[in-house]
Amino acid sequence: MGSVSVGERFDRVVTFDELGARAFAALVGDFNPLHHDEDLATASRFGGLIISGTQSSAMMLAMTATFFADRGNAVGLDFGFKFRKAIRMGETVRMEWVVTAVTPKAGLGDIIELEGTLTLLSSNEVALTGHSKAAMLAN
């Protein structure tokens, strides 16, 4: 089993293209017109189509799964997100997680806590924050 250390970081840069963002929203059943109706979204306070919060949070969740999969068997225990700013379709973002605690738990393995951010590269504004707790399972 690979070890995880406090302070360890991992990130990903992604652009939320319109075609993919609309398809993702439809796939998960999010038919909010701010994700699909360009005229309505343009007239809204957002000035254009925005991605579904389910997409940004799912991609953040997937990052943790991939990070742990490279080190051994792990399961997610707790996740939470705060949506601080809408993300326009076409926006490029940096998603990042930082390991904030590693606590050994007898008979289970290590409990890993992380803090995450999703930052808009165009303005350096944080659009989403998150926390995660996972168990890195012992053999």
Secondary structure, 3 states (H helix, E strand, C coil): CCCCCCCCEEEEEEECCHHHHHHHHHHCCCCCHHHCCHHHHHHCCCCCCECCHHHHHHHHHHHHHHHHHCCCCEEEEEEEEEECCCCECCCEEEEEEEEEEEEEECCCEEEEEEEEEEEECCCCCEEEEEEEEEEEECC
